[in-house]
Every structure is written in C-alpha cells, then in structure tokens.
Amino acid sequence: MALELARQLELRGHDVEILFQEDIPPSKFLPARLNELHFAAGVARHIFSKRDRYDVVYLRAPNGCVYGALRRLLFAKGAPPYVAELAALEERRVYAIRQETRKGAGWDNKWKNRAWHRVYHMPRFRWSIKTADAVACATREVWSYLQLAYGLPANRVIYLPHAVGGRFLREREYQPFRSPKLLFVGWWLLPRGTNYIIAAFTELCRRLPGTQLTIAGSIVGPEEILRQFPEAVRSSVSVIPLVPSEQMPDVYAAHDIFVFPSFFEALPLVLLEAMASGMPVVTAETCGMMDAVRNDWNGILVPPGDSQAIVDAVLRLSASRDLRERLGTNARETARWFSWERIGGILEGVLLKAVEEAKAGTAREPHSAAATEKQASPRVAPYKER
C-alpha cells in the first residue's frame, strides 16, 4: 500500500521517499520485543537529521510515536509537520479478545500479554495519535472513535480508506453449481476467524457434498493448516501459502464465494479485491468491512464469531444464482469507488494542507489530541513498517 500511495503522489509531481523496517537494522542490545520502538526511534532520528529535506512526513501508527513526542515536547524548530496513519483500533483488538475469551476461544489472552499490551503497545499508539497534526483513518469506526474517545477535532481526522487496483475489476459469469468453491485470502490467524471457517466448512461439506475451500496467501504451510481441519474434509481444502500478486486476479476468478470473517481489520485489501472481481462476499459485521459492504446489497455481513451464520450465508448464495449475480455485480461497482487515483488525491490534499498550516504557523492547542490537518508537498516522506 505504501508503494502505491507513493506512486500516486509521484504522479502528482511530488518527491517521495519511503523508509521500510529493513532500512533501520534491529538493535544489537535491545530485546526483540522492543524492535518496533527501536524502529520508531530510528525513523525520528532519520527525519531530524534531514529535516530540511522534507516538507511533511506521513507515519503509520505506532511508528510516529517517537518523532511526534520529540517534536511536541522539544518544540523542534524546523521539524516537518507530521500526519499519522491509523489503519485499525487496538481497542477493537482488546474487545475482540475479551469476547472470544468469554466463549472459551480467546487468543493472546495470557496475563503477561495483556500487561505488555497495556504498558507497551497502547502507549505507542496513543502517542502517535496525540502528537500528530492530523490522523488519516482507514475506517469510519476509527474516524468516529478518535473524535469521541481521544477528543480530536473533526477537522483533524480524515477518512482515507484503502483502495484496489483496476486490474482486479473483472466481469464474471454466474453459473449455477451444486457445490461452491470458497476462497479465503490472507494470513491464517485466529483473529481472522479461522476457527469459525473450519467449523462452517465442516458443516457445509455435510450439507453440500463437494464443497471446496482454497486458502491463499496463508504464509503458514499446508501441513500446519490441514491438521486443524477434521480428517474427513481435508481432501477438500487447498492451501497456497504464497501467491504472486499478478496471479491474484485469476485466483479470485476461479472461485465462487469469498469468506472473510475476521474480528480485527482495517479495510482489508483482499476484501476489496474480491469485490472488484465480482465475487459475492461473506464477511464479519465489524471494523472496515462495514465501510465497503452493505448487507444483502453488495455482500452478506455476519456476526463475528458465528460459524452458523457463515453456513447460512453460503447456503443462500449457493441456492441462488440471481443472488450471487446481484451481490457480485454491486460489489464490483462499489470497488470502483475505492480507486488508488481517488485515494491518492485525498492523501495529497491532507498533506498539502499540513504544509500550508505549518508555513502559516497555525497554532496548536497545548493539550489538544491533534494539531493540524496536514497534507503533502513536493517532498513527502511516508513511512511504513512491513
């Protein structure tokens, strides 16, 4: 995503530099769990050492925590304005873990993990947000939460959703079938609702013999994933750990229904890609998924953590070619709005405004959560941690 945003800014005449995690080697002295903080410090050091080179910096939270704090506390003269990007809420992650724990299915819920999250992860996110001149949010949930819980003024919070490339926009023929080919794309992790995919798929194989599931881009190898499924259905599951980006449009085209019941997301690129391909999608009614999907208009939203709802949605879609065509066609038209050209234009406006306000010396409230709604200029430095 950082590369595509940089390309859009460059097409508009801006000079963009991207700093990746690999550009700042991990510390030889700090433990590995502090690598992210070390990276944030390296980002700050890099910016301050070249402050005359940049007109504005665009930092993904929590990577801006050190730069934002130093710039705010030390009133660093000449330091370029700072726009933060916040894709999803850590508060949503905590909520999802608690809900799943109550059902006995929680992940990452050991007291040490909870304590570490409270004293290490959350402060870095909060500092990244509170010291930024503006915050670009990938979802409307984040956009609202930052105003209500963090007290950010509405004009300092910008809705900047993710986008999908035009190569994913394809026409699709919606043929009748007896059993569907389901597709999940992304890292195979418990927060993605994988347990519920397994339960739903097992039931669907019983109800619709011949149902198939492909798990693409899982990173995790087939052996580790397949042993999580009941032995009776493993032969119906295909795992492709890595898929070249240029092949992904063909992967979507080869399947019937996209299933993505994640608990914690921004606006998933894979969801937009599937919608652009004309696939009917079944996804969780939470986070950024609701920004793109309207239930029963361009997809089906199901409650998070509900395998039976996934089963019911797939059965509905499998039984009606007309429903698949209606939802898929509307999904493709929705995806057209989430174009990189449009999103790049929004980001450019955000960054340019930040530069203008910095040049005009717009005052910041000493204790305000944010300070200036920033935008880009001829020399832009977006940073993203891989």
N, C-alpha and C positions, 0 to 999 in steps of 0.2 A: 504493500500500500504506500509506503514512504516513497518508493521509486516512482510510482505512478503520479503521486501528488507533485513530486519534484519535476517530473516531465511536464505536467500541466502548467506549472509556474514558469518553467523554462520556455515553453511555447508562447507564454505571455511576455517574454522579454526579460525575465528575472534570472539572476545568477544564484544558483542553489548549491549548497554543499550539504552532504549527508554524512553523519557520523554514526557508524554502527558499533555494536559492542566489541567486535573484533579489533576496532581501531584503538581501544584502550585495554591493554592486556590486564588480566586479573592480578591483584596484588600478591606478592610473594609472602607477605607477612600476615594478611588478614585471612580468617577462615572463609571457606567457600560461600557460606550463607550470607556473607557481607559483600559479595561481589557486586550486587546491584547498587548498593550505596557507594562502593568504590567507583563504579561506572558513572554515577551521578556526579561524584566529586571530579572525576576526570573530564566530564562534559563542562562543568563550571570552569575548571582550570583552562580548558581549551578556549572557551568563549572569552574569558577575561584576558587571556594572552593575545587574542586577536580582535579585541573589541572594536577597533576601527574598521575592521573588515566587514562586519555585519550591521545591517540596518534593523534587523529583527531576528529573534530566534523562536523556533517552534519546537517545543519539547513535549514528548509524550510522558504523562504522569505514570510512575513517580520519578522519572529521570530528571525532572526540573527542580527537585526539592532543594538541592544544594545551591544551585545557581540562584533560584528565586529567593532563598533565605539570605544569602550573602548580599544580593543586590538590594533587598529590602532593609536588612539590618545595618549594613555598612554604607548604604546610600552611595553605592559605587558610581562615581561620576563617569559618564560616557558609556555605561553598560547598556547594550541594546535592549529594547523592550522585549518582554517575554510573554508569549502566548502558549498556554498549556493545552494539550490534547488529552481528554479523558474518554476512553472508549466505553468503560463499564464501571459500575459501582462495586467497590469492595464490600460495602454494606449489604449489597444483594447477595454476594457470596456467603457472608456470615449467616444471613437469613436462610438461604437455601440449605446450608449445612445443618442448622438447627432444626429445620423442618424435617429433613431426612433422618436426623438422629432420633427424633421422636418416634419415627416409624421403624427404628432399628436398622436403618440402611445408610446412616451417615458416613461421610468420608472426612478424613483430615480433622477429626474431632478430638484428638488427644489433648489433654490439658496443656502440654508443652507447646503444641501447635497453636492453640488458642492464645496462650500468653505471648508467644512470639509474634503472632499476627497483631495483637493489641499494642505491643511496645515497639515493634519494628516496621511492619508493613503499613498499618494505618497512619502513623505519623508522617511517613514519607509521602503518602498520597495527599494528606491534608496540607502539608507544607507546599507541595507542588501546586495545589489549587489556590490556597490562600495568598500565596506570594505572586501569583500570575496577574498580568494586566487584563487578561481575558482568558476564558476557557472555551475551547471548541469541544462540543459533546457529540458523540456518535449516536446517541439515542435520546428520545424525548423524556424517558424516565430520568436520565442523568440531568438533562436540561432543567426539569422541574425540581429535582431533589437539591441541586446546588443552590437554587434560589430559596427554597423553603427551609432546608436544614443548615446550609452554610451561610445564608444571608447574602448571597451575591446579587447585586442589582441585575435586573433582567437584561439591560443593555451590555452587560459584561459576559453573558453566557450565550454562545452561538450554537445553533443546531447545525452540525456538519456530519451528515450520515456517511456511511461507506458507499462505494459505488461498484459498478460491474462493467467490464469491458464489452464493447459491442460485438466481439467475436462469439460471445455466448448467446446472442439473440438468434434463435433459430425457429423456423416453422416446424411443426410437429404433426404427424398423423396419429390420431387417437383411434387405434384399432381395438375391437373387442378382444378380450382374453379370458381364460378360465382362471388363471392364477397370475398374480402380479410379480414383476421384478422390482424389488425395493432397493433403494440406494441410500446409504449413509456416507457422508464425506467429512473427514476431519480426524483429529487425534482421538483414539479410543480411550476415553477417560470417564470415570464415574460421574463427574459434574455434567457431562454431556448426556446423561440419562441412559447410559449403556445397559444398565441392569434392566431397565424397562423396555429397551429394544429387544433384549434377549427374551424376556417374558412374553412380550407381544408377538414376536416372531414365532416362538414355540407354539403359541395358541393359533396363530394364522396358518401354520403348517398343518395343524389338525383340522382347521375349518376349511382351508383352501389348499388341498394337496398340490404340490408342485410349486408353491411359492418359493421365490429365491431372494436372497439378500446379498448385496455386494457392499463391502466396507472398503472405501477407497481413501488413500492418504492417511492411513491409521498410524504410521510410523512404527507401531508395535507389529511384530511378526505374526504370521498366520497361526503358528502353533499356540502362542500365548492367548490369542483371541478365541480360537476354536474350542479350546478346552473349557471356556466359560459357558459354552452352549451345551444343552443336552446332546448326548451322543446321537440320538435319533434324528436330529435336524442338521448336524454338522455338514453333511454332504451337500446341503442346500445353501451353504454360506461360502462366499468367495471373499478373500482378503487380498487387497492390493496395497501394500504398505506405502509405496511411493508411485505417484503418477506425474509424469511431466506436464507442466502447465498447458502446453499446446495440445495435449491429448484430452484434457478435461471436457471440452465441449462434446466430444464423442462419447465419453463415459455417461454424461447426462442423457444424451440422445438414445443410448442403448437401454435405458431403464424407464419404468412406468411411473413410480411414485417415490418422492423424496421424503425421507423420515429424519427429523432432527429435533428430538425432544429435550434439548439442553436446558439446564437450570440457570446457567450463568453465562451470558454472552453480551456483546455489544450488538451490532447489526451484522450477523455473520455473512461474510463474503460468499460462502458456499450456498447459503440460502438464496441470495440474490442471483447467483449463477444458475441455480436450479430453476428459479422462477423465469429467468431470461430464456432458458431452454424450452419453456412451455410446460414444464413438469408440474402436475398438481403436488402441493407440498403439505405435509403434516408436521406441525412444529408446536413447541410449547407456547402457551399464552403468558409470556413474560418477557422482560428486557426488550431488546431492539426488535425481536421478532414481530411484535405488535405494531412497530412502525411501518413494516412492509406488508404484513398480511392482515387482511380483513376477513374474518371468519365467514366461510361459505360464499365469499365473493371471488377471492383470488387464492384461496388455500383453506386449510382447516386448522384451527387452533385447538389444542387440547390442554387440559390442566397439567402442570408439571408433576411428574412422578405418578402418572396414571397409565399403566400399561393397557388396561381395558379400553380406555379412550382411544389409544393408538389402534388397537384391534378394530374397534367400531368404525374409526375413520377410514382405515384401509378397506374394510368390508364394503363400506358405502361407495368408495371410489371404484373398487373392483366390480361392483354390480352395475355401474352406470357409466357408459362411455360418454354420454352427454354431460354428466357432472365433471368428469375429468377434462373434457374439452373446454367447458365453460371456465372452470377454475384455472386451467393451464393457460388459456388464451388471456384471461385477465391478469394472470401472474406475469406473463411476458410483457404486457402493456405497462404494468406497474414498474417492472425492471427498467424500462426505457427511461423513466424519470431519474433513476439513480445512475446517471452517466458521469464518467470522470470529468467531462467537459464542464458540466454543471457544478459538480462539487469543487473542482479546481477553481472555478470562478468565485464561488462563495469564500473559499480559503484566501484567495487573493484579496478580496475585499476586506476580510478580517485583518490580514496582515498589514495592508496599506493603511487602514485606519489606525493601527497601533503606531506605525511610524509617524503619521501625521500628528497624533496626540503627543507623542514623545517630543517631536520637534517644537510643538506649540507649548510644551511644558505644562500639559494638563495636570493639575494637582490630583494626588491620590489621597483618599481618606486614610489617616494613620492606622486605623484599626479595621478598615473595610476588608472584606474577604477577597475582593479582587480590585483591580485598579484601573485598568484601561482596556477597552475592547480593541485589541490590536489586529493589525493586518500586514500584508507583506510588501516588500520593496525590492529594488534592483538586487540587493544582496540579502538572500534569505538563507537561514541555516536551520532546516528541520532535522531533528534527531529522532531516531527510533531504535529501540533496543530489540534485537532479534530474539 
